[in-house]
């Protein structure tokens, strides 16, 4: 697990330095070690958006939701990813997807409160 955390910290440092390509490479290395590390998928979604790799951004945000479907944060992140993909592509189908993901986040959150 320490290798995973070391790579995650390296990716965070690269992000803070504005080195998005290197951040993506590091996160891919991390996922080669642990393909189910949700935070890496979420970070990759954000990084891929920065370099207009919209399809990959969606894949990673959706993967985070599949890995931890009980976490409303993942669905909120997915909604934001869909919104940014819409902004970058003008594909209106992402508006409905964003609304659906946010609705799921709210439902999960409300169920957690009961």
N, C-alpha and C positions, 0 to 999 in steps of 0.2 A: 504493500500500500504506500510505502514511503516514496517509491519511484513515481507513483501517480501524483502524489501531493507535490513532489519536487517539480514535475512537469507542469502541474497546474500553476504553481507559483511563478515558474519561468514564463508561462503564457501571460499571466497577469502583468508581469514586469514588461514584457514585450508590448502588450496593449498600452500600458502607460507611456511607453516610449514612442507610440505611434507606428510600430513595426507590425502591421497587420498580417502581411504575408508570412513572416516568421512566427507570429502568434498562431496562425492557422496550421503551419507545419508542426509546431510543438503540440497543439491540441490533437492533431492526427496521430502523433506518436503516442500521446497519452491514451487515446482510444484504442490503439493497437495493443496496449497493455491491459486496459480495462474498458471494453466496448460498452459497458453499462454504466459508466460514470456520468450521471445526469448533468452535473455542472459543466462538464466539458462540452456536452451537446448544446447546452444553453449558450455557452461562450462562443462556440463555433457558429451558432445561428447569428449572433450579433456580428462576429467578425466577417462572415460571408456576406452579410448585408452591406458592410462597409466597402467591399470590393465588387458589389453588384452580382454576386453569385447567388441569385435569388432562389433557384431550385434547391441548392445545397442548404441554404438557410432554412427553408421550409422543412427539408428532410430532418435536419438536426432538431429543430423545435418540436416537430411531431414525434420524433424518437424520444425526447425527454418526457412527453406526455404519455407515451406508451410504457415507458419504464416506471414512471411514478404517476399513475392515473389518479391517485388520491390527493395530489398536491395542487391546490388552486393556482399557486404561483406559476407552475409550468404552463397552464392554460392561458394565464394572463400574458406570459411571455410569447406564447404561440399567437395570441391575438395581435400583439404588437408587431410580431414578425410579419403576419399577414398584412397588417396596415402598411408597413414599410415596403413590402413587396408591391402592394397596390400603388403606392406613391412612386415606386421606381419603374413600374411596368404599365400602369393605367389599366390593368386587367381587373375589371369590376367584380369578377367572381371572388376576389380576395376580400372585398368588403363584407359579403355574406359570411365567408369563412371566419373573418375576424369577429364578427358579431356572435357567431355560434360558439367560438372558443371562449369569448368573454362570458357568455351565458353559462357555459359549462363551469367556468371558474367560480361564478357566483353560486351555482347549485352546490358545488363541492364545498364551498365555504359555508353555505347555510346548513348543510348536512353536518359539518364538523361542529357547528354550534349547538346541535341538539343532543 
